[in-house]
Amino acid sequence: MHIEVVRRWKADTGITGTFSVDGVQKYFSLELPEMYGLLANIPKKCCIPTGTYQVQRLWSEHWHAMMPHITNVPGRSEIEIHIANFPKDIRGCMGIGCNRINDFEIGTSGQAFGEFNTDFENAIAAGEQVTISILCAYPPGASS
């Protein structure tokens, strides 16, 4: 299974994008801003750096459940894909929703996560490697 997140819209409080699974755009993503003050890649304060990473099924202390974790991100750990509608719902992780409301809000997150997590669990059970590529479709420094 391959996930591709393309950041398309951003505001001072968050970033939304498209979230595709195996080449099909199914959901929308939500992340924190790129910068915290003048610093980037600050754990629990910034979005995940662009790149391609492994996604593994690991225990979440926050959710008390097995969750999809984006792993091998330089300088970061415990990055999960989970339910989130607003930037206040995430701490450096990635939210997933069925629709995009604006540049920093997504909707119907519980439904999207339920559908995605079923597909993710099935891929893991089948022995598939799961990866995620995070890309930007707006120029660096662009604002909404």
Salt bridges, closest charged atoms under 4 A:
GLU31 OE2 - ARG7 NE 2.79
GLU34 OE1 - LYS10 NZ 2.99
GLU80 OE2 - HIS69 NE2 3.18
ASP89 OD1 - LYS88 NZ 3.44
ASP103 OD1 - ARG100 NH2 2.48
ASP119 OD2 - LYS26 NZ 3.55
GLU121 OE1 - ARG57 NE 2.79
